[in-house]
Amino acid sequence: MLIGNNPLKEAPEWFVNNISNRPEYLSVLVNGTEIKYFIWGDKTKKPLLLLHGYNAHSFWWDHIAPSLTDNHCVVALDFSGMGESGRREEYSQEIFVDDVKGVLDALSWKSCTCIAHSMGGSIATLATSVYPNIFDHLILLDSMIVIPPNVAERMSSNRPSARLVVASPDLKTASSRFRLMPPQPCGKDYVLKHVAETSYTEKSDGWYLKSDPLIPNTYKYNDLHDAFTKINFPLDYVYGQASQLVTQEVLEYMTYVGNLDDKNIHCLPGAMHHLFLDMPEEFISLMKELLSK
């Protein structure tokens, strides 16, 4: 989806080619709500599922997914209340696990490799306790699965939802207001521009972010310590060197709780929390390396 006048500007050829490689759009009804999912590549190849973060959507993967199709059929879904999927009256990690299982069932995938960013990593971790055989390999991206109690206390306040109900008169204005959460610069302006322009939907009174404003007020968390310790299949953890969330304190705590081996912990130099937006080419190279194991 290319929106606006000359939206790519100085974008490199690989990026233009990837976002021009449009996936197949499909949907499945999960607990009464339509869940949209998108397929890139040959469906006979090894299954690979991409899970986005909080208030994000599958278009965040547009510049990444086509580069991973050499050996995989790549699928991304929009969690309910986000992206192109339908909305619910309330949200929880269990509900989002159902979204994942519903899409896998629709694809007839008994298991798959999963790459999960931020909140998506928490959903993937909970899914492993509800459906122990759902993944063959899990790659967590800058995801705070378990955190020290003092950090949890600092983060206990509700996530702000005000920006989700702000209307803009046109897409250009809306896109100019787009901000990553947590806030960070993104050196690749063409990536951020594409993400911003695919994050809004038009209503009768203007352009709004696609995410349901109800999510921050109803989303329920789980204690994932037990689930994290019981993962019994290959797990790789990737974090941004300059991540605003995965500090050294948080990383050390997760390493201890999850009994993670150093060889399965990978730092993406120079990257912040949204590591596949600010370091996309380096991210793709690392994913190809991890997927080849």
C-alpha positions as CSV (number, residue, x, y, z in Angstrom):
1,M,0.0,0.0,0.0
2,L,1.7,3.2,-1.2
3,I,0.0,6.3,0.0
4,G,0.6,10.0,-0.8
5,N,2.8,11.8,-3.3
6,N,6.2,10.2,-3.8
7,P,6.0,8.4,-0.4
8,L,9.3,6.5,-0.9
9,K,11.5,9.5,-1.7
10,E,15.1,8.3,-1.3
11,A,14.2,4.7,-0.2
12,P,16.7,2.1,-1.4
13,E,15.8,-0.4,-4.0
14,W,15.5,-3.4,-1.7
15,F,12.9,-1.5,0.4
16,V,10.9,-0.4,-2.6
17,N,10.9,-4.0,-3.9
18,N,9.8,-5.5,-0.5
19,I,6.9,-3.2,0.2
20,S,5.8,-3.6,-3.4
21,N,5.6,-7.4,-2.9
22,R,2.1,-7.4,-1.6
23,P,0.9,-10.4,0.5
24,E,-2.2,-12.4,0.1
25,Y,-4.9,-11.0,2.4
26,L,-7.1,-13.5,4.3
27,S,-9.2,-13.6,7.4
28,V,-10.6,-16.0,9.9
29,L,-13.3,-15.6,12.5
30,V,-11.9,-16.1,16.1
31,N,-14.4,-16.0,19.0
32,G,-16.8,-13.9,16.9
33,T,-14.2,-11.4,15.6
34,E,-12.6,-11.2,12.2
35,I,-8.8,-11.6,12.4
36,K,-6.9,-10.6,9.3
37,Y,-3.7,-12.3,8.3
38,F,-1.3,-11.9,5.4
39,I,0.8,-14.5,3.5
40,W,4.1,-13.9,1.6
41,G,5.8,-16.7,-0.4
42,D,5.3,-20.3,-1.3
43,K,2.8,-22.0,1.0
44,T,4.6,-25.3,0.7
45,K,7.7,-24.0,2.4
46,K,8.5,-24.0,6.1
47,P,6.0,-22.0,8.2
48,L,7.1,-18.8,9.8
49,L,4.8,-16.6,11.8
50,L,5.4,-12.9,12.6
51,L,3.8,-11.3,15.6
52,H,3.7,-7.5,16.0
53,G,3.8,-5.4,19.1
54,Y,1.4,-3.3,21.1
55,N,-0.9,-1.1,19.0
56,A,1.1,-2.1,15.9
57,H,0.0,-4.1,12.9
58,S,1.2,-6.4,10.1
59,F,2.2,-3.6,7.7
60,W,5.2,-3.0,10.1
61,W,6.6,-6.2,8.6
62,D,6.1,-5.2,4.9
63,H,9.8,-4.3,4.4
64,I,11.0,-7.4,6.3
65,A,8.7,-10.4,5.3
66,P,9.6,-10.7,1.6
67,S,13.3,-11.1,2.5
68,L,12.5,-14.2,4.6
69,T,10.6,-16.1,1.9
70,D,13.6,-18.0,0.4
71,N,13.0,-21.0,2.7
72,H,9.8,-20.0,4.5
73,C,6.1,-19.2,3.9
74,V,5.8,-16.0,6.0
75,V,2.5,-15.1,7.7
76,A,1.7,-12.0,9.8
77,L,-1.5,-11.4,11.6
78,D,-3.2,-8.4,13.1
79,F,-4.2,-9.0,16.7
80,S,-7.9,-8.2,17.4
81,G,-8.4,-4.5,17.9
82,M,-5.3,-3.6,15.9
83,G,-4.5,-3.1,12.2
84,E,-7.2,-4.5,9.9
85,S,-8.7,-7.0,12.4
86,G,-12.1,-6.5,14.1
87,R,-12.6,-5.1,17.6
88,R,-13.7,-6.7,20.8
89,E,-15.4,-5.5,24.0
90,E,-12.3,-6.4,26.0
91,Y,-8.7,-7.6,25.5
92,S,-6.3,-9.9,27.2
93,Q,-3.2,-12.0,26.5
94,E,-5.5,-15.1,26.4
95,I,-7.6,-13.5,23.8
96,F,-4.6,-12.7,21.7
97,V,-3.4,-16.3,22.1
98,D,-6.7,-17.4,20.7
99,D,-6.1,-15.0,17.7
100,V,-2.8,-16.8,17.0
101,K,-4.2,-20.3,17.3
102,G,-7.2,-19.4,15.1
103,V,-4.9,-18.2,12.3
104,L,-2.6,-21.3,12.6
105,D,-5.7,-23.6,12.5
106,A,-6.9,-21.7,9.4
107,L,-3.6,-22.4,7.8
108,S,-3.6,-26.0,8.9
109,W,-0.2,-25.4,10.6
110,K,0.3,-27.8,13.5
111,S,3.5,-25.8,14.5
112,C,5.7,-23.1,13.2
113,T,8.7,-20.9,13.8
114,C,7.7,-17.6,15.4
115,I,9.3,-14.2,15.4
116,A,7.6,-12.0,17.9
117,H,8.3,-8.3,18.8
118,S,7.6,-6.7,22.1
119,M,4.1,-7.5,23.3
120,G,3.9,-10.2,20.6
121,G,6.7,-12.0,22.5
122,S,4.5,-12.1,25.6
123,I,1.6,-13.5,23.7
124,A,3.9,-16.1,22.1
125,T,5.3,-17.1,25.5
126,L,1.8,-17.5,27.0
127,A,0.8,-19.5,23.9
128,T,3.6,-22.0,24.6
129,S,2.0,-22.9,28.0
130,V,-1.5,-23.1,26.5
131,Y,-0.4,-25.1,23.4
132,P,3.0,-26.7,24.3
133,N,3.6,-27.8,20.7
134,I,2.6,-24.6,18.9
135,F,6.2,-23.5,18.0
136,D,9.3,-25.3,16.8
137,H,11.5,-22.3,17.3
138,L,10.7,-18.9,19.0
139,I,12.7,-15.7,18.3
140,L,11.8,-13.0,20.8
141,L,12.6,-9.4,19.7
142,D,13.2,-6.9,22.5
143,S,10.3,-8.4,24.5
144,M,10.0,-7.9,28.2
145,I,8.7,-11.4,29.1
146,V,9.6,-11.2,32.8
147,I,10.9,-8.2,34.6
148,P,12.3,-7.5,38.0
149,P,9.7,-6.5,40.6
150,N,11.0,-2.9,41.0
151,V,10.8,-2.4,37.2
152,A,7.3,-3.9,37.1
153,E,6.2,-1.4,39.8
154,R,7.5,1.6,37.8
155,M,5.6,0.3,34.7
156,S,2.3,-0.5,36.5
157,S,0.4,2.6,35.3
158,N,-2.1,2.2,32.4
159,R,-0.8,2.9,28.9
160,P,-2.1,6.2,27.6
161,S,-4.9,6.0,25.1
162,A,-5.5,9.7,24.3
163,R,-3.5,9.6,21.0
164,L,-5.8,6.8,19.7
165,V,-8.9,9.1,19.7
166,V,-7.3,12.2,18.0
167,A,-8.7,12.8,14.6
168,S,-6.7,14.4,11.8
169,P,-8.2,16.1,8.8
170,D,-6.2,14.2,6.2
171,L,-3.7,11.4,6.0
172,K,-0.7,13.7,5.6
173,T,-1.5,15.5,8.8
174,A,-2.2,12.2,10.6
175,S,1.1,10.7,9.4
176,S,3.0,13.7,10.6
177,R,1.6,13.1,14.1
178,F,2.7,9.5,14.2
179,R,5.1,8.6,17.0
180,L,6.6,5.3,18.0
181,M,5.9,4.1,21.5
182,P,8.2,4.1,23.4
183,P,9.4,7.2,21.6
184,Q,12.6,6.8,19.6
185,P,14.3,8.3,16.5
186,C,14.3,6.2,13.4
187,G,17.2,6.9,11.1
188,K,15.4,5.2,8.2
189,D,12.8,7.9,7.5
190,Y,11.4,5.9,4.6
191,V,10.6,2.9,6.9
192,L,8.8,5.2,9.5
193,K,6.9,7.0,6.7
194,H,5.5,3.7,5.4
195,V,4.6,2.5,8.9
196,A,2.9,5.9,9.7
197,E,0.9,6.0,6.4
198,T,-0.4,2.5,7.0
199,S,-1.4,3.1,10.6
200,Y,-4.5,5.2,10.1
201,T,-8.0,4.6,8.9
202,E,-10.5,7.2,7.6
203,K,-13.8,7.8,9.3
204,S,-16.6,10.3,8.7
205,D,-14.9,12.9,10.8
206,G,-11.2,12.4,10.0
207,W,-8.3,10.0,10.1
208,Y,-7.7,7.9,13.3
209,L,-5.0,5.4,14.4
210,K,-6.3,1.9,13.6
211,S,-5.9,0.6,17.2
212,D,-9.0,0.3,19.4
213,P,-8.8,3.0,22.2
214,L,-10.4,0.4,24.5
215,I,-7.2,-1.7,24.5
216,P,-5.2,0.2,27.1
217,N,-8.2,0.2,29.5
218,T,-9.0,-3.5,29.3
219,Y,-5.8,-5.3,28.4
220,K,-5.0,-7.9,31.0
221,Y,-1.5,-9.2,31.7
222,N,-0.2,-12.5,33.0
223,D,2.7,-13.5,35.1
224,L,4.8,-15.4,32.6
225,H,7.6,-16.6,34.9
226,D,6.4,-20.2,34.9
227,A,5.7,-20.3,31.1
228,F,9.1,-18.8,30.4
229,T,10.9,-21.4,32.4
230,K,9.1,-24.3,30.7
231,I,9.9,-23.5,27.1
232,N,11.5,-26.7,25.9
233,F,12.3,-25.9,22.2
234,P,14.9,-23.7,20.6
235,L,14.6,-20.1,21.8
236,D,16.6,-17.1,20.6
237,Y,16.4,-13.7,22.3
238,V,17.3,-10.6,20.3
239,Y,17.5,-7.1,21.8
240,G,18.5,-3.7,20.7
241,Q,21.8,-2.4,22.1
242,A,20.2,1.0,22.8
243,S,16.7,-0.4,23.8
244,Q,14.7,1.9,26.0
245,L,12.9,-1.2,27.6
246,V,15.4,-4.1,27.7
247,T,18.0,-2.5,29.9
248,Q,20.9,-4.5,31.3
249,E,19.0,-5.1,34.5
250,V,16.0,-6.5,32.6
251,L,18.2,-8.6,30.3
252,E,20.1,-10.1,33.2
253,Y,16.8,-10.9,35.0
254,M,15.3,-12.6,31.9
255,T,18.5,-14.5,31.3
256,Y,18.4,-15.8,34.9
257,V,14.7,-16.7,35.0
258,G,14.7,-18.3,31.5
259,N,18.1,-20.0,32.0
260,L,19.1,-18.6,28.7
261,D,22.4,-19.7,27.1
262,D,24.7,-16.8,26.0
263,K,24.8,-18.3,22.5
264,N,21.1,-17.7,22.2
265,I,21.2,-14.1,23.2
266,H,21.8,-11.7,20.4
267,C,22.5,-7.9,20.5
268,L,21.7,-5.8,17.4
269,P,24.3,-3.0,17.7
270,G,22.9,0.5,17.5
271,A,19.3,-0.6,17.5
272,M,16.6,0.7,19.9
273,H,13.3,-1.0,20.9
274,H,11.8,-1.0,17.4
275,L,14.9,-2.7,16.1
276,F,13.6,-3.9,12.7
277,L,12.5,-0.3,11.9
278,D,15.8,1.5,12.7
279,M,18.2,-1.3,11.6
280,P,16.2,-3.2,9.0
281,E,19.1,-4.6,6.8
282,E,21.1,-5.7,9.8
283,F,17.9,-7.2,11.3
284,I,17.1,-9.2,8.1
285,S,20.7,-10.6,8.1
286,L,20.4,-11.7,11.7
287,M,17.0,-13.3,11.1
288,K,18.3,-15.3,8.2
289,E,21.2,-16.5,10.3
290,L,18.9,-17.6,13.2
291,L,16.4,-19.2,10.8
292,S,19.1,-21.3,9.2
293,K,20.1,-22.9,12.4
